[in-house]
């Protein structure tokens, strides 16, 4: 079984992908973090009870994982690979902190 290619994406590029409908964003933070702030359109899939089957996106859409600062989304990507996912995965560089600091929209 091959592992997925895992790459980083910066907030500006991700914002473009979202605007063009090219990305499906998954937030692997915990519910209380999600309730405080989240990226519009993201789906919550907490790492603490991570379910790889909840990470689903059309073949034409890039799967983007994010967390607070960029660490937990790497663990989630590894778990997806272990669950047999082979398509490319993307991690939001610097997590939602970097997203917000870049002036991107956040739901509070």
Secondary structure as UniProt FT lines:
FT   STRAND          6..9
FT   HELIX           11..19
FT   TURN            20..21
FT   STRAND          23..27
FT   HELIX           31..36
FT   TURN            40..41
FT   STRAND          43..44
FT   HELIX           47..49
FT   HELIX           52..54
FT   TURN            59..60
FT   STRAND          62..66
FT   HELIX           72..82
FT   TURN            83..84
FT   STRAND          89..92
FT   TURN            93..94
FT   HELIX           95..101
FT   TURN            102..103
//
